Each structure stands twice: as C-alpha cells, then as structure tokens.
Amino acid sequence: MRIPLPTRSHTVRRRTVRKSEVREIPSLPRGGDELVRDEQVSSRKRQLEDYLNKLLKMAMYRKYHHTMEFIDVSQLSFIHDLGPKGLEGMIYKRSGGHRIPGINCCGQSQACYHWSKRWLVVKDSCLLYMKPDSGAISFVLLVDKEFSIKMDSKDTETKHGVRIDSLSRTLVFKCSSYRHARWWGQSIESFVRNHGKAFLRDHRFGSFAQEQENIPAKWYVNGKTYMEDVADALEEAKEEIFITDWWLSPEIFLKRPVVEGNRWRLDCTLKRKAQQGVRIFVMLYKEVELALGINSGYSKRTLMHLHPNIKVMRHPDHVSSSVYLWAHHEKIVVIDQSVAFVGGIDLAYGRWDDREHRLTDVGSVTRSVALELAASTNTPSGKGVPSAHGVPQSNGRGTPPSEPVDLPKLKGIGRNRRARFSLYIHLHKHPLQPADSVSSVDSTGSGSVQSLKTGVGELQGNTRFWHGKDYCNFVFKDWIQLDKPFDDFIDRYTTPRMPWHDIASVVHGRAARDVARHFIQRWNFTKIMKPKYRSLSYPFLLPKSHSTASELKYQVPNSVNTKVQVLRSAADWSAGIKYHEESIHNAYIQVIAKSKHYIYIENQFFISCADNRTVYNKIGDAIIERIIRAHKEGRKYRVYVVTPLLPGFEGDITTGGGNPIQAVMHFNYRTMIRGEYSIISQLKKEMDDYWMNYISFTGLRTHAELEGRLVTELIYVHSKMLIADDNTVIIGSANINDRSMLGKRDSEVAVVVEDSEKVPSVMDGQGYEAGPYALQLRLECFRTILGGHTDSSIDLSDPISDRFYKEVWMTTAGRNATIYEKVFRCLPSSLVRNMSELEQFQSKPGLAQTDVARAQEELRKIRGFLVQFPLDFLSEHNLMPSVGTKEGMVPTEIWT
C-alpha cells in the first residue's frame, strides 16, 4: 500500500488506509527441522494461531481472496439463516449430469466433458458451488433421500474424483490428490449425516418433507380473509417473497372494499416491497395459448416492469419440453421462507369472495336505501345499511382517509376527483340516474371510494367489490382482454356473477421452510432448463436452514399449534426429479382408511375409482372400502362430498353444456353413480339402498334480486379439502382427479394438518376429544353452507348423528334443491335425463317468471346454499365427446 503506484485508484486507496491500522505483516514463527517434543508442538500451535489471528485482524489481508481460500471461508460462511458453516474449498467440477426430461445425453463420452474450477460449499441441507472470480452461485443441489457419495474411480470415471448423486443430478468433481478426494467425500458424508439427516430419510406418505411438530397454522374459508392475511404478510416481508400460481392477475385488490386507493392492489404491494429492497420471485404456469386464455405473458410483463427486484419465470416451454397436457397448478405464497400460504386460491380474478357469496355487484348502496337514509339521518339506527336483498352492507372497516385518496384508475373516473362527496347534493344533481346505485358518480357505474355522511358516523358506500374483469361468470363467458383489467366483460345489470367457494391455509416455521424448499427446487430447475433464465439476473435460490426456522419475525394472528406435513405432486417435467412423488394421493387414501367417524370433502372435481384404463387414482376405492367396512361392522360412518354442480368451462347448459363440460361431467358421474366402477353401484351390490346412510353428494347454489328480477346461480366450489374425524385436515391445490393426484401430471402442493391440542366436542351423541383446528374449520364450512351464520338454532356440533345427517344435512339439501327447481327451473336437474326432456323442462317457466310474490315466499324457506347433487342429470345421454369434435380428438387424460 505504501508503494506509490501511478494509478488513480491506487492513490485513492493509499490515502484512505487508516493510519492507525496495523499494516506490518506479522512474522511467521520459524522452527528448526529437527523432530520436536510434544510440549514444543503445543507452543508452536499457539504461535501459529497467534500469527493467523493477527493476520485476520487486518481488514486488507482478511478480505484477500487467498487468505479466505486458505481458511475455507466465503461470503456464505456465516449467514445465520443458512445454518452451520459447513465445508468449503476449491474443486474442479465436471459439466453435465443434470436430470433434464427428454434429454438423455449426460455426456457419456470423454469428449462431452469440460472441467471448471469452482468454490464448493456444503450446507446442512444443500450443496452449491460458485464461480471463483465473481462469487456468483452457479449451481445448487438439494439434499434428498437419494443423496449418496461415491469415490471409486469406476463410479467417477476420473482420477481423484468424488461423485455425488441426488434425485436431480449426478455431480462429479475432482481433487488434487487421492487423499484430498477421500477427505472431501468422507467429510461431506458425515456433515450431511449430522446436520441434514431429516432430508435423507423416507417420510410418511412418500413425501419429500417430514412431519413437523408445534407449527402455528390457520385455515381460510373463502378468499376475503385469505387475501387480507396474504396482504398483511407481504407487508411484513424483509428479504424475499416467493409466489407461484396457476394464474396470477396483477391488478386484483387484496383488501376490499377498496378504501385506501391502490395501496392493497397486488401489483402496488409488490412494487412497494421491491422498492424497499425485498427480492420477489414469481413462477407462473405457461399455458398452451390455444387452449387457455389466462394470458400469463401479460402477467409476466406487467410484474417485470414494476421493479428490477421482481423476477418472473414461466414454465413449461411446451415444444422443447414436450409437455402439452400438464400444468403447474400449485398456489403458494412464501414470505422470508418462514410464513407459507398453501391452498386452492390463486391471486387472480374471480377468486375473492366471502361467506355471503353475493351474485350481484352493481354498487353496494342502492338508490332506495340511500333515500331512506336521507330521510332518517337523525335516528340512531344500526351500524350497517341493508342492501336490496337484505344483506347488511357494513363492510367498510375504519373511517376513510379525509384527504384525497389515490383512487384506482378505473374507466370513467376522473383521476383528480375528491374521495368525499355529499350524498344529498349528489341526489339533487342526478335525480334521474340510469344506474341503480347512488354512489356511481357517472352512468358507467365504475367504482370509486365514497363515504356517506350519516347520523351514525361514516358509512363506506364503496360501489364495488369486484372491479372490471374480477366480475365474472366463467360458465356464461370465459375471460377475454385481460390486458384491460378494469373494463367489464359481462353486463352486471343482466348477468349474475358466479360466486367462488374456496379453502386455503397458512403454516409457519419448519413447515414453511419445506414449502419454500419445493419452490426453490422448481425455480432452480426452471433456471437450468430454460436458456433465457441462465443469466445472472435470475439468481439461484438457497434454502434457509431448518435450524433457525422457529425464530419467527412475523406470525399470522389467530394461528393454532398443530402438527404439519407438506405434501406434493411432482415429477421430472415439473421439478426435475428422478422418481415422481404422489404424497397427496397417498395421504388421501391413508387418512380415509384410518378415519373412524366421518370424512368431509370439498373438491372442484370428483374423478376417481380406478379401472386402470382411463382412471388410476384410488381415492374413490378407499371411500368404498371404508363404507363397506363400516357397514359390515354395523358402525355409523358418514361421507360428505361437496362439489360444483357444473364443471367450470364456458358452455350453455340449456343446450347440454358443450363438449368440455360434458366430458368432465361424464367422469364425475362415472365416479359417483354411473357404470360398474362408481361408488354408488359398488355400494348397492353390498347393501342395496342403505348406501344413503353413509354417503351424500351435494353442491351449492344461491339466489338474489338483480334490477328487479330474481336470479340464481351455482356457487363454484373450487376447494381442495378433506376433514376427517374433527382432527385431521388436508388442504392444498390438488383436485380429486388423476391430473392432480398421480404426481406425473400436474404439479401440486398440499399440507396435512393434525391437531396437537384437544377440545371437548360431540361425536354420535358421545363426548369426544376434537382438535380445535379441524373442528372450527368444519363448523365454519357447515355454518356457511347450511345458513348457520344467520340461523343460530341449527345444531352443527355432532357431524354424524342421525339427527344432524338426516334432519339437517339431507333435509336442507333436498328442500333447497326442490325450491330452486320450482322457482327457477334451473339446471342441472335430476328431472332431465336426456336431450328431449331438456327441451320440455325449459319450455315450462318457473315461479320467478309467473308469480314473483309466490317465488319470493318460497325463497324465504331456503337455508344456506346446500343443494342435493342431481345424480340423474342427463343419465340417458352419452356425455363423452363424439368422434370428430376437437374434444373427441384429445387424449382422455385431459379430462381425468
């Protein structure tokens, strides 16, 4: 540093060296070559330690790369969240060895190889190597059950080599000597055995993750509470956010009604966090554009333009990976690898909903109510204002900000309009307004944030819950023009929306680390697979250590302590692993087999009962076996299945629904009642009509008034959930069909949550120890779909008693279905068994058309949303797509 070299940078460095800093290099203790006695050895050790410590006290020498290499230290050595330091050193690694589906040349001939110098780092659950010059991580290998080390030259095909195998790669590196290679091999082996043994074992259900005790967990019924908690958790992120979805819409609002401008819009939240330095990694399913209109390209472009800290990958590339039929279907949000949301809810249009499952959204304060309000401002009435169909609309939380708010940039709304306005002035200025909403300031009716001054504080008369594309009914019409998020594509004044019923969960600590590990494995695999992601701007991700997982910086409120295991469906094409994993399928089968009293299933599909020709998953078979066992033992056992009344494909059911709808209906009915493999057919062989005491198939439907007309629509059940015995729950993204369950097809993630605490409850009239997580989740589902939130007299405490099963569950489902049939003549219906009956059925109008007063009287008897599943709908019609149609030409695996 003292030598006056003539370069400018050197001059600067020379001047900035602190004068006080020790700059003399300490002298290395020298000794004679003669053999030394023991006490001399220990003093020589001390001298050497002393010498090295002095060297390390000097910043310049400490950071010098040869010093760091000498003591096996790198920039990753002492990062707390990456766990214990591990082993490090320079090696030469051989190229190739990745498990890339469809490409089998891993370079068997010597000509294919090249050797590169790399700095190898071994951590408790992964290995990685970096480029020595830049320090950039150029590969990460996760420790898994196939992890093994071989040092024999016939395995390594090189002198002084070490070979490391895992499910995703065979890595070969060579060392300078035989002894050095032995040291590396044995040290890695023993270090991983000591610190990462959980990853080396096989786990229950064949999962990649072990069961984790004492995990705070929480469930969500419907998107409202889920998205609110996701928004709050994103806000708490300090380092990294992982998101993967089947579909992601950047412009959705996570908290509604919108009272803080764009603050809680997903893209705005992510941009805010990226600006704070949080790194955000998003993986989207790359759809076959001809088949699906989810426009992941638009989502990717929109997110990437927000900030350089946001990285988005899409996968698979259909042509190069030859994956045309399968999708990435998991829905995950992970914050700092310590809070993980897992479930069925994509952060996308149409998903936000609450327990009311509203059909209409033309503005939440209707004109008639507003006029009444104006008349009675002085009466200290209730907190909420009733809307047109009697649902209290006190949805606003807190008072709105009084200064002008940054409003959502919606069509037809002035950018600079004040957020407040006077209701009375407004009514005087617009007395003859066409829109049925006092708060739609212009006739387009697009929403903004307004508050009504009432006698009782403030009421948020937010005009919209569902803005633009979020107001949808996908059986009526599929999404279009997703790049114009705030333009409606369905007329709100004539078509009801399709409500969305869904389930999700959040887990913390070690379970969240496991979810993050799955995401990291997929991200790193996609980075290797697709050349455009190989640049340094898309980094390799590192899994944080389980040893620091319980140090939670943030915990979602109202979580319960449970035992959690993370499950997945994954394979070579989706995660780059040698064997596929179907732990969700295995868990479903085992939980059903071991259940003692009941199982409650909500699922978007119900395609099972293996014939090993068209359908392979065995969930239906497990249900049949369990019911037959209960019947033979003379024990009470119930199976509740809630599934959508129609599959979620665009089509007109009044003309039979179209090919995609019919194809999925074919396989749903084949599982329930039609054909020799179906659950009901197999049960009838054993017990005739007694099967009705054991299993019930239901759907959900609701009704409303829209612009003076009575309307009805099915509620789309998108949940993927099983509850057993009030103590075990599976929540995830996996449907009951082959696509989701077999592991080789769609990729999925789920969690199985078992209660570790107990609360007193009832089962078949007897006292019972239930788990708080499972019990409260079942009660919330039952209350929502049976109308228990409004009618507290319904007793839901005992899920299997005859009184509940027959007089509450079956009676409600039957009565609701009959009323809907009478009032609306709605489809699907068991009265329609073939196409000619379909025409006749529709030629007769329902009460909603002929006698509105009587129709309303009938509808008052409806309780909740539950309706019997129409098991005979089109039973005499062949629902499989006919030869010659495009649906008839695709492989049947598409539908199963």
N, C-alpha and C positions, 0 to 999 in steps of 0.2 A: 504493500500500500504506500510505502514511502518513496518508491522509485518514481520520479516524475515522468511517467509516460505521456506522450504528447496528445493523447486523445481526450476529447471534451468529457466523455462520460467518466473516464478515469480521474480526471481533475476534480470533477464533482464528487466522486466517491472519496477521493483522498481528503477533500476539505471537510466532508461530512462525518468522517470517522471521529467518534468522540475521543477527546484527548485522554480522558480518564481510562478508556477501555484498554485492558491488557492486550498488548499486541505481540509481545515476545512469545515465540512458540516455546513451550516448556521443553527441557532437555529429557530425552528418553533415557531412563536408567540403564546403564550398560553393566554387564557382569562378565566374569571370565568364562571360558568354555568348559572348565573342569566340572566334574559332577558335583552338584551341590547337595548339602544335607537338608533334611526336612524343614528345620526352622528357618533356613535361608530361603527355601521355596516360599513359605508363607510371607516372609518380609518382601520378597521380590514381587509376589502377587499384589501386596499392598502398594508397593511403589508403582506398579503398572496401573492399578486402579486410580491412584492419585494422578498419574500422568494423564490418563484418559479423561478424568473428571475435569482437570484444569483445561484440557483441550476443549471440552464441551461447554465450558463457561464462556468461551469466546464466540460471540454470535457468528462471526465470519467463518470460523472453522466448523461450527456446529451445523451450519446450513450447507457446507461444502459437500457436493454430492459423493465424493469419495469417502468422506467421514461417515455419511449416512449409510452408504453401502457397506462399509466396514462393520458397523454395529447393527446391520439389518433393520434399518428404520426407514419409513417413508411417510408421506403426508397422511396415510390412512392408519398409521400405527396406533394413535392414541385418541381416536374419536370414540367418545363414551358409548354412543348408541350402536356402534359396530361390534361391541363386545370386547373380549380379551384380545391382547395384541396379536397373538398367533405367530406364524413363521413367515419369514420373508427372505428373499435373496434373488440373485440374478441367475437365470437359466436360459437355455435355448429351446424354444418350443417348435414342434413340427406343425405345419399347416394342415388344415382339413380335420376330418373326424367328426364333423357336426352331423346330427341326425336330421337331414332335411328330406321331408317326404317327397317321393318321386325322383330323387336323385340318389343313386346308389354308389357312384364313384367317390369313395373316400380316399382315393389315391392309393391303389394297391402297388403300383409300380414305383420304384425309387424316383423315376423321372418327375412324378407329380409333386413331390415334396419340396418345400423350401423351409429353412430353419431361420427363426427370427429371435433376436436377443430380447428378452422380456424380464421385467421385475415381477416375480411371483409373490402373491400374498395369500396366506391361508388364514381364514377366519373360522369362527365356530360352526357356521352353517353354510359357508360358501368358499370357493377359491376364486381368485381373479388374477389377471396379470395386466401390467401397464407397460406402455412404451417408455423406455428409459429416458429418452430425450425430452418428451413433452409431459410425461406423467399422466397421459390420457389412458383411461381404463379401456382395454381393447377386447376383453372377454371376461364374463362372469360364469362360473359353473356352480350350480346349487347342489349341495349335498342331498342325496336321496337314498332310497332303500337299495338301489343297485350300485351305490358308490363302492369302488374297490380299487386297490392299488397292486400293480404287478411290476416286478423289477427284473424278471427273467428276459434274457435277450430274445428268446423266441416270441415273447409277447410284445416286446417293444420294437423288435426289428432294428435295433440300433445299439451301439456300444455305449455303456454307462447310461442307459435310458431308464426312465420311470414312466409307467403308463397308468393313467387314471381313467376309470370308466364310470359313467353315470347313465341315467335314463336318457340324457340328451346329447352326450358327446363322449368320444374316446380321445383323451388328450395325451399326447406323448411329448415328453421333454427330455433333454439330455444334459448331463453334468460334466464337469471337468475330469472326474475320476470315478472309479468303481466305488470307492469309499464314500465319496460325496453323494453319489446316486443312492446308495444304501441309506445314508443319513436322511436324505430328503424323503424317501419312501417310508421309512420307519417313523420318522417324526410326524409326517402328515397323518399317517395311520393312527398314531397314538394321540395326537392332538384332537383329531376329529372324534375318535372314540371317547375321549374325556369330555369334550365340550359340546359335541353335536350328536350324541347317541340317539336323541329323540328322532332325528331325521333319518337314521339308518335302519330303523325298525319298520316292520309292517304294522299298520294300525287297524283298529276296528273298522269294519265295512270296506276294507281295502283302500282307505283314504290316504292321501299324502300327508295329512295333518293328524296330530294326536288329540286325545280328549284333554281339554284344559279346564282345570277347576277354578272356582272363585272368579268367574268372569262376570262383570256387570253387563247385563243385557236388557233390551227393551224391545217390545213389539209395536207395530203400527198397523191400524186398520184404516185404509184409505190414504190418499196422497196428501191431504191437508197437513196433518200432524207430521208426517214423514218429511215433506219438503220444508216445513218450518225448522225441524231439527237439523236437517241437512244444511240449511242456510246458516243457522247459528254455529254449526260445527265448522263449516267452511270459513266463517269469520274468525274462528279461533286458530286456524292453521298457522304454523310458524315456519315450516320447512318445505313440505311437499304435499300435493294433493294428487291422488290417483282417481281417475273416473273411467269406467268402461260401461258402455251401454249398447244395446241392440239399435237404439235410436236415440239421438240427443237433439233437442231443439234449443238453440242458444237463447232464444228470446222469451222463454217461459218465466213467469213470475213465481218465485218460491213461497212468497207470503202474500195472501190475499184476504180481503180486498186490498187493492193497492193504495196505501195511504202514505207511502214515503217515496213517491215518484218512482224512479228506476232503481232505487237502492237494492231491492231484492230481486232484480231480474238476473237470471243465471249468468249471462254474459257480463253484466256490470259487476256482479260479485267476483267473478273470476278475474276480471281485469284489475279490480281494486286489489285483490290479493297478489296478483302478479307484480303490480307496481310496488307492493310492499316487499318484494323480493322472494315470495313463495314460488317454488317451481311447480308447474302444473302439467301433468301428463295425462293425456286422454287417448283412449283406444276405441275406435268406432268400427262396427261391422260394415264392411264394404259390400253393399248389396249388388245383386245382379240387376242392373237398372231396368231391364225389360220387364222383370217380374215384380219389382217393388218400387214404390215411389217415395222412399224415405229420404232421398237426397243427402246422403252422408257427405258428399263432396261439398255441398253448400255449408253444412255444419262445420266441416274441417276448415274451409277457407275463412268463415266468419270468426272462428275461435283463434286461428293462427294470426289473423290481422290485428287482434286486440293488443298483443304484447309479445315480445320475444321470449318471455319466460313460459309461454304456453306452447307445448308441443303436442301435436295430434298425429296419430298414425291410423291408417285404415288397413284392414286385413280381412279376408284373403284376396290376393290377386287371382281372379278365377281362372284365367287362362294358364298362367305359369304354375299355379299350384294344383290345377285340375280339380278344384273344389267348387262345384257349381251348386250343389244341393244344400250344403250345410251352412249354418250361421253361427256367429258369436252371439250368444243370447244372454250372457250374464249381465246383471245390473249391480254395479259396485261403486261405492264412493269411499275412499280411504283417506283419512286425514293424519298426516305425520306417522303413518304406519301404526297408530295406536287407537284410532277410532275407525270402525269399519261398518258401513251400511250395506246390508245384503238383502235382496228381496226380489219382488216382481215388478217394481215401479221404475220404469225408465224416466229420465228427466226430459220428458217430451210432451208434445201436445196431447190433450185429451185425458191425461193421467190424473191431473189434480181433481180431487173430489172430496166430499166429506160425508158424514153419516146421513145427511138429508137426501143425497142423490137427486139433486134438482134436475128437472127436464128442461127448464126454461131459464133464459138469462137475457131478458130484454131491458134490464135495469132493475135494481133491487128496490127502489121506492117507486111504486106505481102511482099514477096520477090520482086515482080516487083516494088512496091513503093519504097522499100529500095534502089534498084539500081538507080532509077530515082533520089532519094535523093542524092546519092553519086555523081551523075553526076552534080547536080545543087547546090552544097553546098554554093556557093558564092552568089546566088541570094537571096536578102532579101524577100523571098516569105511569104505567110500567116503563121499564127500561127500553124494551125493544118495540119496533113498529111492525105490526103484522103486514105481510105482503099479500098479494092477491090470493094465494092459496093457503093462507092461514099459517105460514111458517114464520116464526118471529125472525126479524132480519137484523138483530143486534149483532152483526158480525164484526163491526169495527172494533178495534181494540185500542184504547187510549184515545187522546184527542189528536186531531190532525195538526200538523205544524201551521203556525199562523202566517209565516212568511210565504211568498210564492214558492211552490214546490217545482222541482224538475219533473215535469209530467212525462208519462210515457208518450213517445212521439207517435200518436195514433192518427189514423187517417181522419181528416176533417176537424182536427182540434188545433186551435191556434197555439203556436209554440210559447207565446208570452202571456197567455191568459192567466189571470189570477186564480188561485186554487179555491178561493172562497166566493160565494155568491149568495144573494138573498133570494130565498125561495119565493117570497111574496112578489118582489119586483119581477122575478122571472115569470111567474104565473100571469102577471098583468101584461108583460111584453109578448108572451107567446100563448095567448089564450086558445088558439086553435091548432095545437101542435099535432102532427100526424103520429109521431112516435108515442107509444104507450108508456112514457116514462118521464116523470117530471125532471129528472136530472140529466136527460140527454139534451145538451145545450143546442144541438143542431139536429136536423132531421136524419142525418146518417146514424145518429144514436151511438156513435163511438164513445167509449167511456173516458171520463177523467175523474179527478178526485174532487168531490164537493162535500161540504158539510151543511146540514140543515140546522138553523138556529131554532131550537125548540125550547119549551118551557123547562125541560129537564136536561140541562147541559147540552151536549152536542150529539148529533146522530150522524154517523157516516152514511150518507146515501151514496155509496160507491156504485157506479152504474153497472159495473161488470165484474164477474168472477172470471169469465173466460173471454179473453180478448182475441179477436181475429181468428187465426187458424185453430186456436185452442177450443173454439166452439165447434164440436164435430159430432157426426153420426156416421161412422165408417161403414156400416152395413148399407145405409142410404147412399153415401157417396164417399169415395176414398179421397185422401188429401191430394191437393194439387197446388202448384205455385208456392212451394214452401219458402222460396226466397222473398216472398212478400208476406212477412209474418202477421202484419196487423190488418190485412184485408180479409173480411169474412168470405167463406166459400160456400156457406149454407145460409139460407134465409132464416134468421132467428124467429121471424114472425110467423112462419108457417111450419117449420120442421123442428121438433124437439131434439135436444142433444141426446147422445147415448151415455148414460151415467157409467162410471168406471169404478168397480169394486176391487180393491187390491190389498195385498198384505206385504209388509217388509219388516226388517229388524235391524238393530244395531248391536254390535259387540265391541268389547274393548280389550286392551292388554294383549296377552299372548294369542288369543283368537284373532284379534285384528292383525297381528303380525302374520298369522297364517294366511289370511285373506290377501294381505299385501304381497306375500310371497308368491301366491298364484298370479297376481297381476304382474309382478316383476318377471316371473318366468315367461309369461306370454309376451311382455314388452321386449325383453331381451331376445327372445326367439324371433319376433317380428322384425327386429332391427337387423338380425343376421340374414333373415330370409329375403328382405326387400332391399335391393341395391340403393334406392333413393334415401333409405334411412341409415345408411352406413356412415354418413358424415358425422363429425363431432358435435354438430348442433343437436343431434338426437343422442343423448348420452346413454350408456348402460346404467341400469339402476341396481342399487345394492340393497339386500335385505338387512334390516336392523336386527340386532341380536335379541333373542328371547330373554337373555339375562337382564335386560333393562326394561322389559315390556311392562312391568307393573308400576313403573314411575309415571303415572298418568298426569299430564299437564291439564287435560280437559276431560270431563266426563259428562255425557248426556244426562240431563236431570231425570229423576224418577226411574233409574235403572234398578234391576233386581239381581241379586247374586245367583249365578247358575253354573252348571257345567256345560261347556260348549265344545262341539267338534265341527270343524269346517269340512265340507264335502264338495266334490266337483264331478263334472263330466268333462274329460279332457282326452286328447289323443295326439297322434303325430302331427296331423294337419293344423291343430289348433294351438298346441303348446309345445310341439317338438319333442314329445316323449316316446320312448320305445314301445311301451305297452299302453293300451288305453286304460283309463280309470273310470269306473261307473259306481263310485261310492254312494251317490244319491239313490240310485236304483237299489243297491244292496241295503241301504238304511231303511228305505220304504218297506221292503219285503220283511226285514227283521223286526222293525217296530210293529208292523201289522201282526206278524206271527206271535210276538210276545205280548201284545195288548190283552188286557184281561176283561175290560168292560165295554169300551166303545172306541171307534175312530171317527173323527170328523174331518172330511176332506173338502177343501175348496180348490178347484182347479179349472184352468181355462180349457183344458181338453180332458177327455176321459177315454183314452185309446189304449187298451191292454188286452189281456187274455191271449197268451201265446199260442199260435198254431205252428210256429217255426217256419212259416212260409211267407206270410205278409206281416205278421206282428210277432215280436220277440220278447217284449218286456213282460215280466211276470207279476205285476202288481195286482191285476185282476184275479190271477190264480191264487195269490196269497189271501185275498179277501174271501174268495170262495172256500178255500181250505179252512180259514179261521171260522167262518159262519157254520160250516158243516160240523166242525169240532164242537162248537157251542151247542148246536142242535143235538148232537149225539150225547153230550154231557148233560143236556137239559138245563143249560145255564143261559141267563139273559145276556145278550150281546147286541150292540147296535152299530150300524154303519150309516153315517150321514154323508151323502155326496151332493155338493152344490156346484153346478157347472153352468155355463151360459146357455140360454135357450136356443141360440143360434151361433154358429161359428162367426168369427169376426172378419168376414170377407165381404166386399161390396157385392150386392146382389139383391134382386127384388123377390122377396119370399112369396109375394102374391102370385108369381108365375112359377113358383117352385124353387126360386133362390139362385139359380145359376150353378154352373158346374163345381167351382171350388167349394161353395157352401155345401152342396150335396155330397161331395166326396168326403169331407170331414164328418158330416152327419152320418154317412154310411159307417165309418169306423167307430164313431161314438156309439151308435145304436148296436153295432156288432158287439161292442163290449158290454152294453147294458142288457139287451133283451133279444136281439135278433141272431139267429143261427146257433149252431150247436156249441160254439165256444163261449157264448155270452154268459154273464154272471147269473141272470135270472133263469135261463134254460138249464144250466148245470144245477142250480139250487132246486128247481122244480123236480128234477129227477130224484133228488134226495128227500124232499119234504113237501111236494105239491105247493099249495098256496101259502104255506107257513113262512115262505121267504119274506113276506111283507112285514113279519115281526122283527126281521133282522136288518133289512137294508131299505133305504129311502133315497130316491133320486129327485132332486129339486132344482129349480132355477130361481131367478129374481126378476121382478117386474115392478114398475111404478107408473103413476099417472099424474097429470097436472092439468091446469087450465092455461091455454095459450091463446091470447087475443080472443077470449070469449068462447073458444072451442075446447072440449075435453079431448085430451090426447094421452096416449100411453106409449111406453117403450120398454124394451127389456133392459135390465141393468147388466152390463157386460162384466162377468166375473173373470178377472184376469189373475186372481190369486194363485199361488202355488204353495199350498199349505196342508199339513196334516197335524191334527192334535190327537194324542192317544191318552186315555185314562186320566185326564187333567194333570199329567205330569211330564209329558214328552211332546215336543213340538218340532216339526221340520218346516223351515221357511226358506224359500230360495227363488231361483229363476226357472227351475226345471218343471216342465209340464208333465202330466201323466200321458206320455206317448213315447214312441221309440226314438224320435229325434232327440228328445231331451235326456232320456234315461240310459241309452245304450253306451254313451261315452264316446263312441267312434264318430258320432254325428255332431249335433250342435254342442257348443261348449257352454257349461252351466256352472253356477256356484250356489251352494245352499249351506245352511247351518242347522245342526240338530242341537236343540237346547233342552237340557234336562234340569228340572228344579232341584236345587240342593236344600232349599228351606221347605217347610211344610206348614199348611194352614188347615184348620178343621173345615170339612165340607160334607157333602152327602153323595152317596152312590147307591142307587137302588134302595132308597129308604134307610140305609145303614150309615152310621158315622164313617167318614173316610178322610184319610190324610191326602189332601191335594197339594199341588205345587202352586205358589202364587202366580208365577209367570204363565203357565198353561191355563190355569183356572180363569184368571182375569181376561186372557185373550179369548177363551171360549165364550165367557159371559158377554164380552163386548160384541163379538160376532153374533151371538144369539139375540142380544138386545137390538142390534141394528136391523137384523133381517126379520125378527118377529115383532118389531114395534115396541120393544120393552123400554125404549127411552121415553116414549110418551105415555105408555100404559104400565105403571109400575106394579099392577096387580098380577102380571104374568109371572109365575114362579119358574125360574130357569135354573135353580140350584142343583137339581138332580137330573143329569143328562140321560139316564137310561130307564127311569121308572115308567111303567105303563101310562101313568097319568100324563107325564110330560110327552112321551113319544107319540101316544095316540091322540090325547085330547088337546095338546098344544101344537106339536110339530105337524103331525099328519092333518089334523083338523084345519089348522091355519092355512097350510099349503093347498089343501083341497078347496076350502071356501074361497080363498083369494083367486085361485085359478078359475073357478066357476063364475065368480062375479066378473072377472075380466072378460071371459068368453061371452057372457051375456051383454055386457055394456059395450065392448069394443069389437067383438068378433075377431080377436087378434090371433095371429099366427106366431109360432107353430101351435097346433091344437090336435088333440087325440081324436077329435071328430072328423079329421081329414086324413083318410087313409090312402087316397090315390088322387090322380090329377082331376078326375071329373068331380069328385067330392070337393076338391079345392075351389073349383068354379062355383058350385052350388053354395058352398059355405059363404063365399064373398058376395053372392047376389042378395043375401038377406042382410039388411042393415042391423046394427046393434042399437041398444038403447041410447047411446051417445048421439046417434043421428035422429032417432024417432021420438024420444021422450027424455029431454035433458033433465027435468026435475027428478024423474024416477032414477035416471042414471046416477045423479048425484047422491040420491038417497042410498042406492046400492053401494056406491063407492065409499060411503061413510063406514060401511061394515068391514072394509079392508083393514087388516092389521099387518103392519110391516111390509116386507117386499117378497116374502117367500111364496112360490107357486110350485105345484106339482110339475114334474117334468113330463111333457106329453110323449109318453113312451110309444104310442101308436101312430104318431105323425108320419104320414107317407109310408106306412108299413107295407103297403101292397105295391109300392113303386120301387124299381131298382135305382138306387141313388148313385151307383158308380158311374163316372163319366163314360159316355158311349164312345166307341171306337170312331176315330175321325175327328173328334174335338181335340183342341190343343191340350186340354186337361187329360184326355184319354191317352195322349201320346207320352206324357211324362211318366217316369217310374213311380210306382205306388208309394215308395219311401217318402216322397214329397208330402203325402197326406198323413202318413203314420208317424 
